Amino acid sequence: MAKYNSRYLSSTEIVYHPFGQEEIEIDIYALSGQLVRRVAVTSQGTTPQRYSWNGLDNNGIAVGSGVYIVRVRSDLATKSTKVTLLR
């Protein structure tokens, strides 16, 4: 899994590599452990997939600048990384 800050730094792009057509769950947590955002997607193959997080929580409210933990989970694997969101 890779992550890239956009040139405007108000969003973060998360790149993940699925094993095939499968359900993928992307969870973004504050460092306190609080779930900020949950997204479920269906991958369409083994090519790299991208998700751009715009810094909004599950209620559509903008979260503050800071470090967040991203967890990408499927039936076959779970990977986590830190991302930085700057406003």
Residue frames relative to the residue before (quaternion, step in Angstrom):
aa qw qx qy qz dx dy dz
M 1.0000 0.0000 0.0000 0.0000 0.00 0.00 0.00
A 0.0997 -0.7778 0.6191 0.0416 3.53 -1.02 0.85
K 0.1517 -0.7695 0.6101 0.1125 3.54 -1.25 0.31
Y 0.0701 -0.7866 0.6134 0.0080 3.53 -1.11 0.75
N 0.3280 -0.7043 0.5877 0.2259 3.55 -0.95 0.84
S 0.4733 -0.6563 0.4989 0.3104 3.56 -1.01 0.73
R 0.6427 -0.5275 0.3701 0.4145 3.57 -1.21 0.31
Y 0.6732 0.4645 -0.2966 0.4930 3.60 1.20 -0.38
L 0.3504 -0.8020 0.4238 0.2332 3.57 1.36 -0.14
S 0.5789 0.5663 -0.4096 0.4200 3.60 1.14 0.24
S 0.7380 0.2461 -0.2145 0.5906 3.57 1.28 0.22
T 0.2319 -0.7521 0.6033 0.1288 3.54 -1.28 0.43
E 0.2496 -0.7628 0.5799 0.1395 3.56 -0.89 0.93
I 0.1623 -0.7747 0.6091 0.0501 3.52 -0.88 1.07
V 0.1236 -0.7856 0.6051 0.0369 3.56 -0.76 1.08
Y 0.0329 0.7957 -0.6024 0.0537 3.58 -0.83 1.00
H 0.3254 -0.7523 0.5524 0.1515 3.54 -1.23 0.58
P 0.1993 -0.8069 0.5452 0.1092 3.61 -0.18 1.22
F 0.5232 -0.6440 0.4720 0.2980 3.56 -1.30 0.37
G 0.7606 -0.1783 0.1406 0.6082 3.59 1.28 -0.18
Q 0.7168 -0.3627 0.2956 0.5169 3.56 -1.14 -0.46
E 0.2723 0.7513 -0.5460 0.2518 3.55 -0.44 1.23
E 0.5397 -0.5866 0.4914 0.3509 3.52 -1.31 0.32
I 0.1071 -0.7784 0.6181 0.0233 3.54 -0.90 1.01
E 0.1315 -0.7717 0.6177 0.0750 3.56 -0.99 0.84
I 0.1181 -0.7776 0.6163 0.0408 3.55 -0.83 1.06
D 0.0516 -0.7892 0.6117 -0.0171 3.54 -0.68 1.17
I 0.1163 -0.7661 0.6293 0.0593 3.55 -1.02 0.85
Y 0.1061 -0.8149 0.5697 -0.0098 3.54 -0.73 1.18
A 0.4509 -0.6013 0.5774 0.3188 3.53 -1.24 0.51
L 0.6359 -0.5374 0.3768 0.4061 3.61 -1.16 0.39
S 0.5879 0.5729 -0.3608 0.4427 3.58 1.23 -0.38
G 0.5649 -0.6025 0.3822 0.4145 3.59 1.27 -0.29
Q 0.5049 0.6537 -0.4196 0.3764 3.58 1.26 -0.15
L 0.4260 -0.6794 0.5372 0.2616 3.57 -0.94 0.93
V 0.2103 -0.7919 0.5672 0.0831 3.56 -0.75 1.11
R 0.8084 -0.0352 0.0906 0.5805 3.58 0.83 -1.00
R 0.0408 -0.7667 0.6404 0.0193 3.57 -1.07 0.81
V 0.0043 -0.7824 0.6209 -0.0474 3.53 -0.88 1.04
A 0.1365 -0.7613 0.6284 0.0828 3.57 -0.97 0.87
V 0.0043 0.7911 -0.6099 0.0455 3.55 -0.86 1.01
T 0.3088 -0.7053 0.5980 0.2229 3.55 -1.28 0.38
S 0.3148 -0.7479 0.5508 0.1952 3.56 -0.65 1.09
Q 0.3457 -0.7614 0.5223 0.1672 3.55 -1.14 0.66
G 0.8093 -0.0588 0.0281 0.5838 3.58 1.17 0.31
T 0.6719 -0.5172 0.3671 0.3825 3.54 -1.30 -0.32
T 0.4655 0.6642 -0.4619 0.3588 3.59 1.22 0.13
P 0.6217 -0.5502 0.3872 0.4010 3.61 -1.10 0.56
Q 0.2036 -0.7692 0.5996 0.0857 3.55 -0.98 0.93
R 0.2119 -0.7833 0.5757 0.1003 3.57 -1.16 0.62
Y 0.0391 -0.7494 0.6602 0.0317 3.50 -1.17 0.75
S 0.1782 -0.7830 0.5896 0.0867 3.58 -0.77 1.03
W 0.1798 -0.7826 0.5912 0.0754 3.56 -0.57 1.21
N 0.2793 -0.8067 0.5095 0.1077 3.53 -0.63 1.20
G 0.6080 -0.5982 0.3476 0.3894 3.59 1.20 0.24
L 0.5394 0.5998 -0.4168 0.4190 3.59 1.22 0.37
D 0.4145 -0.6900 0.5277 0.2712 3.56 -1.12 0.64
N 0.7570 -0.3839 0.2679 0.4559 3.60 -1.27 -0.14
N 0.6949 0.4489 -0.2706 0.4924 3.59 1.22 -0.41
G 0.5588 -0.6265 0.3797 0.3886 3.58 1.29 0.09
I 0.5191 0.6225 -0.4150 0.4133 3.58 1.26 0.33
A 0.4821 -0.6755 0.4792 0.2856 3.57 -0.93 0.93
V 0.2857 -0.7396 0.5859 0.1676 3.56 -0.96 0.91
G 0.5942 -0.6070 0.4037 0.3398 3.55 -1.22 0.40
S 0.6531 -0.4687 0.4095 0.4315 3.52 -1.33 0.19
G 0.4014 0.7144 -0.5174 0.2465 3.54 -1.12 0.62
V 0.5813 -0.5460 0.4694 0.3790 3.50 -1.38 -0.20
Y 0.0671 -0.7886 0.6112 -0.0089 3.55 -0.97 0.97
I 0.3674 -0.6945 0.5720 0.2355 3.55 -1.25 0.49
V 0.1448 -0.7699 0.6178 0.0670 3.57 -0.89 1.00
R 0.0614 -0.7779 0.6251 0.0187 3.56 -0.89 0.98
V 0.1139 -0.7637 0.6344 0.0358 3.56 -0.80 1.09
R 0.0085 -0.8321 0.5499 -0.0714 3.54 -0.59 1.21
S 0.0040 -0.7483 0.6634 0.0058 3.53 -1.14 0.79
D 0.7045 -0.4256 0.3262 0.4649 3.58 -1.26 -0.12
L 0.7503 0.4310 -0.2059 0.4570 3.57 1.13 -0.66
A 0.8235 0.0368 0.0124 0.5659 3.60 1.09 -0.48
T 0.1319 -0.7417 0.6493 0.1041 3.52 -1.37 0.38
K 0.0011 0.7857 -0.6179 0.0293 3.57 -0.92 0.96
S 0.1065 -0.7852 0.6086 0.0423 3.53 -1.11 0.76
T 0.0381 0.7705 -0.6357 0.0268 3.53 -1.26 0.59
K 0.4506 -0.6475 0.5350 0.3025 3.55 -1.31 0.26
V 0.0672 -0.7601 0.6439 0.0556 3.55 -1.18 0.65
T 0.2927 -0.7335 0.5884 0.1734 3.51 -1.26 0.53
L 0.1301 -0.7709 0.6211 0.0554 3.54 -0.89 0.99
L 0.0652 -0.7937 0.6048 0.0000 3.57 -0.72 1.10
R 0.2244 -0.7768 0.5785 0.1076 3.55 -0.93 0.91
